[in-house]
Amino acid sequence: MSFAKVYSAQVNLLSGAIVTIEVDLSRGLHAFSVVGLPDKAVDESKDRVSGAIKNSGFQSPKAKNQKIIVSLSPADLKKEGPFFDLAIAISYMLAAGDIKFNSEKKIFLGELGLDGTLRRIRGALPLVQEAKRLGFEEIYLPKENAVEAALIEGVTVFGANSLKEVVEHIDESRRPPLSDKNRTSPPSQGERNKIPAQPQTKIIYKKEMRGADFSDIRGQEGAKRGLTTSPCMDRRALGRPCWRAHFPDYSTI
């Protein structure tokens, strides 16, 4: 295979936008280009990806006589940030035949270090929310973002520490792992090491019993200022003890 397509996403204003990563390989002198309106951080990803692939134990793109074109679509959307490093690396390895898997319904997110480690990204929550809305089922992203991403129900989140972990999880050309009860030795090089799915993150709401506070009152700036300054000047702002019968409860406004 000399062509591959995977999916990623980036933050677009207050929501997420799905980006399709396409890689085409052809014979010729080595060249690595990224098209699709990339900014400087995205354009520099070709060097991060090459280093990460090599230092993860795979053959570097720079060691092959190939012309590599990475297309990010939609082409009219400006691509910003390091969201696409993992997706570009996976797409290249799929096109080069280094790995084999079905890329449909999967999203890959994360910045790569030169040693292949996955680094935290910003805005993971809206990206996962948009992926769910469009029918994606699996999200692969840095381990540091996994708890946040798992707030969204209906998608399976896999948090990984490195490119190598993701490859070992998705690569169908490797032998399936042995079950835990039958395993008597560590997994061999040819076996797949599965990444455990991130458990669903639950939000715990705590009810606090407290009285009314001026911060809860909308507006009424003059009244609040008078009530806070009158004790300082030894003035009776509230009048006689029956003042509650004449003044509204501002905490309900």
Secondary structure, DSSP 8 states (H G I E B T S, - for coil): --EEEEEEEEEETTEEEEEEEEEEEEESS-EEEEESSB-HHHHTHHHHHHHHHHHTTS--GGGS-EEEEEEEESTTS-B-SSTTHHHHHHHHHHHHTS-----TTEEE--EE-TTSBEE--S-HHHHHHHHHHTT--EEEEEGGGHHHHTTSTTSEEEEESBHHHHHHHH-TTSB----GGG--S---TTB-----B----------------GGG--S-HHHHHHHHHGGGGT--SS-SGGGGGTS--GGG-
